[in-house]
Amino acid sequence: MASVFESKHPLIHEKIAALRSIETTPPNFRALVRILGTLLGVEATTHLPTRSRTVRTPLGDAMGREVDGPLAIVPILRAGLGMADGLLDLIPDAQVWHIGLFRDEHTLKPTEYFNRVPQDSQARIALVADPMLATGGSAVRACEILRDSGVSDIRYLCLIAAPEGIDRLSSAMPEVPIYAGAIDERLTEIGFIYPGLGDAGDRQFATD
């Protein structure tokens, strides 16, 4: 089974609570998603491979570290876009690849409609950004696309996860660690996370 990391950071907990509130407006919702993307990104990149470098200071040379190799940020459209902005604040030199998936409301299965994952990229670490890990169908499909393109290190970041989605992604992709801001109780009969926060895409983009 995959490693699952539910955040213990108090600032993440505080912002997740604000995100859930029905009183949070779309502009504030977008701001919260962005900063949560950054905070979860810090947790998900704690053990990135690094290499040494020499830095010239005003007084002399100092030894430092830098990330060894390019990274890719992969938002699942459309809800993952806000998290990607936060990850770019953290890693501005990262490549950004986009995967478009929507869930059939009757079958709950993912349908792919957009794919901008290169087949010849040098990036071998990908951070998948998707606010809600619900049924897990879209998460599994996105990770399959990345694996098939040659990415060997995939890390899945979500704001809120349901146990059902965690089980599905872990079973299909046991090598992919899951970084979640919170793990909720269950899925509803229509595949929404309970208590969750509603539809993350609609709440970000005022299309509710």
C-alpha positions in Angstrom: 0.0 0.0 0.0 1.1 3.6 -0.6 2.4 5.9 2.1 -0.3 8.3 3.2 0.6 11.5 5.0 -2.2 13.5 6.6 -0.8 16.9 7.5 -0.3 17.7 11.1 0.5 21.4 10.4 -1.7 23.8 12.4 -1.8 26.4 9.6 -3.0 23.7 7.1 -5.7 22.7 9.6 -6.8 26.3 10.0 -7.0 27.0 6.3 -8.8 23.7 5.5 -11.4 24.7 8.1 -11.8 28.1 6.4 -12.0 26.4 3.0 -14.9 24.2 4.1 -17.1 27.1 5.3 -20.1 27.9 3.1 -19.4 31.6 3.9 -16.0 31.6 2.1 -16.4 33.5 -1.1 -14.7 32.4 -4.4 -11.9 35.0 -4.2 -11.1 33.9 -0.7 -11.5 30.2 -1.6 -9.0 30.7 -4.5 -6.5 32.4 -2.1 -6.8 29.5 0.4 -6.3 26.9 -2.3 -3.2 28.6 -3.5 -1.6 28.9 0.0 -2.5 25.3 0.8 -0.9 24.2 -2.4 2.3 25.9 -1.2 2.1 24.4 2.3 1.4 20.9 1.1 4.2 21.3 -1.5 6.6 21.9 1.4 5.6 18.7 3.0 5.6 16.7 -0.2 9.1 17.9 -1.2 10.9 17.3 2.1 12.9 14.4 0.7 13.7 15.6 -2.8 17.1 14.6 -4.1 19.7 17.5 -3.9 23.2 18.3 -4.9 25.8 20.6 -3.4 26.6 24.0 -4.8 29.0 26.8 -3.8 27.4 30.2 -3.2 29.3 33.5 -3.1 28.3 35.6 -0.1 29.4 39.2 0.6 32.1 37.7 2.9 33.2 34.6 1.1 32.1 31.2 -0.2 29.4 29.1 1.5 28.3 25.6 0.7 24.7 25.1 -0.1 22.2 22.7 -1.6 19.9 22.7 -4.7 17.3 20.3 -6.1 18.9 17.7 -8.3 17.0 17.8 -11.6 13.8 19.4 -12.9 10.4 18.8 -11.4 7.0 18.9 -13.0 3.8 20.2 -11.5 0.7 18.4 -12.8 -2.7 19.9 -12.0 -5.7 17.8 -12.8 -8.1 20.3 -14.6 -9.8 22.3 -13.7 -9.8 22.2 -9.9 -6.1 21.5 -9.6 -5.1 24.9 -11.2 -5.3 26.8 -7.9 -3.0 24.4 -6.1 -0.6 24.5 -9.1 -0.3 28.3 -8.6 0.7 27.7 -5.0 3.3 25.1 -6.0 4.7 27.4 -8.6 5.2 30.0 -5.8 7.3 27.4 -4.1 9.1 26.0 -7.2 9.0 28.7 -9.9 11.3 26.9 -12.3 9.2 23.7 -12.4 7.6 22.5 -15.6 3.8 22.5 -15.7 2.0 19.8 -17.4 -1.8 19.6 -17.6 -4.2 16.6 -17.5 -7.9 17.2 -18.2 -10.2 14.6 -16.6 -13.9 14.8 -15.8 -16.0 12.4 -13.8 -19.1 10.9 -15.3 -21.8 11.7 -12.8 -23.6 8.5 -13.5 -20.8 6.0 -13.7 -18.3 8.0 -11.5 -15.6 6.9 -14.0 -13.0 9.4 -15.3 -13.0 10.6 -18.9 -9.8 12.1 -20.4 -10.2 15.2 -22.5 -6.9 17.0 -22.4 -3.3 15.8 -22.1 -0.1 17.9 -22.2 2.3 15.4 -20.6 5.5 15.3 -22.8 7.0 12.0 -23.7 10.6 13.3 -23.7 10.9 15.5 -20.7 13.9 15.4 -18.4 11.7 15.7 -15.3 11.4 12.5 -13.4 9.6 13.8 -10.3 6.0 14.9 -10.7 3.7 16.6 -8.1 0.1 15.9 -9.0 -2.3 18.6 -7.7 -5.9 17.8 -7.2 -8.0 19.3 -4.3 -10.3 16.3 -3.7 -9.3 12.6 -3.7 -12.9 11.2 -3.8 -13.5 8.0 -5.7 -9.9 7.9 -6.8 -10.7 7.3 -10.5 -9.2 10.5 -11.8 -6.2 10.2 -9.5 -5.4 6.7 -10.7 -5.8 7.7 -14.4 -3.5 10.8 -14.0 -0.8 8.7 -12.3 -1.1 6.0 -15.1 -0.5 8.7 -17.7 2.6 10.0 -15.9 4.0 6.5 -15.3 3.5 5.6 -19.0 5.4 8.8 -20.0 8.4 7.6 -18.0 8.0 9.5 -14.7 9.5 7.4 -11.9 8.7 9.5 -8.9 5.0 10.6 -8.6 3.6 12.3 -5.5 -0.1 13.0 -5.2 -1.2 16.1 -3.3 -4.8 16.8 -2.3 -6.5 19.1 0.2 -9.1 16.6 1.3 -9.3 12.8 0.8 -11.9 10.1 1.4 -10.9 6.7 2.6 -12.4 5.1 -0.5 -10.2 7.2 -2.8 -7.1 6.5 -0.7 -7.7 2.8 -0.9 -8.3 2.9 -4.7 -5.1 5.0 -5.4 -3.0 3.0 -3.0 -4.1 -0.3 -4.5 -3.5 0.8 -8.1 -0.4 2.8 -7.5 1.3 1.6 -4.3 4.5 3.5 -5.1 2.7 6.9 -5.2 2.7 8.6 -1.8 -0.4 10.6 -0.9 -0.1 14.0 0.9 -3.5 15.1 2.2 -4.5 18.2 4.2 -7.3 16.2 5.8 -8.9 12.8 5.6 -12.6 12.8 5.9 -15.2 10.3 6.9 -16.6 8.8 3.7 -18.1 9.3 0.2 -21.8 10.1 -0.3 -23.9 8.0 -2.6 -23.2 10.4 -5.4 -19.4 10.3 -4.9 -18.8 13.5 -3.0 -16.6 13.6 0.1 -18.4 14.0 3.4 -18.3 16.4 5.1 -15.9 17.8 2.5 -16.3 21.2 1.1 -18.6 20.8 -1.9 -17.3 21.0 -5.5 -13.8 22.5 -5.4 -13.9 23.6 -9.0 -17.3 25.3 -8.7 -16.3 27.1 -5.5 -13.0 28.3 -7.0 -14.5 29.6 -10.2 -17.9 30.7 -9.0 -19.8 28.3 -11.3 -21.9 26.7 -8.5 
